[in-house]
Amino acid sequence: MNLVLREALQGIRRTGIAGVISVVTIGASLLVLGFFWQVIESGTALANRLRARVEIDIYLKDGVSSQRILALRRRLEARPEVGGIVYMDQEAAAKEFRSRFGLGTVDALSSNPLPASLRVRISPGENMPRRARAVARSVASHSAVEGVNVGEVWVDSLEHFIEVITRIGLALGCLLCFACAFAVSHATKLMVLAQRDALEIMRLVGATNTTVWMIFGVGGALQGSVGGFLAPLMMAYISPWWAVRVPDLTVTPTIELAFGLVVLGTVLGAIGSWASLNHMLREIA
């Protein structure tokens, strides 16, 4: 094993500029893949935060007793779709109206026309519009309820946006994985071609195919791991620039992502070297 590792390291030194180009190509390919993965993760977190803000307003009739409001609240809290409830009295509703639309409209009236309400936060989950409508239907006919505002346009638009982004993300993810594998394969092919003379000498002195495969596979794995190590370093360099321009989608590399890119680069480097070496051995034979 020491012989294989020593020959692999010597082979990397022999590749010279071709080896540097291979490592940089692998690193750049994994950078794009890791960058895309971080954007998808941040986008998913952003979508979940938006889902957590989905609310419906249940407007109460005037003169409803606190006991009936409490009973209605407990009935809502028993539903699995409900993540939280806030009671808004008429004064709180007027204060919120002023903060959103300015002074004057409510204050010009002799009495506060805004009803008290229960603001129900829908717990995040799949099919938010259906969940919100289910809660609305469950209380629409209640004797203490004047009306319900589901905000269907906003909720439907959010779910449609998340669905479209998810499909685009999956398609781009598959395309990037294929492009990354393609780039790594050609980078390792360049590395193998740079050692063609050394490969021919190994065959002339009687090296078996297994030994040759191990030497070049270890060399490709080492170069792939270096490329995988470069990818999160480049991402960490880019992340401050990205954070200023797109603050909601962070791309700061995590330890888990860095480890994953190193492992992926190692595996792709070994596989690429093995595939390129097979082709080269057939040519030499």
Order of alpha helices (4+ residues) and beta strands (2+ residues): alpha-alpha-beta-alpha-beta-alpha-beta-alpha-beta-alpha-alpha-alpha-alpha
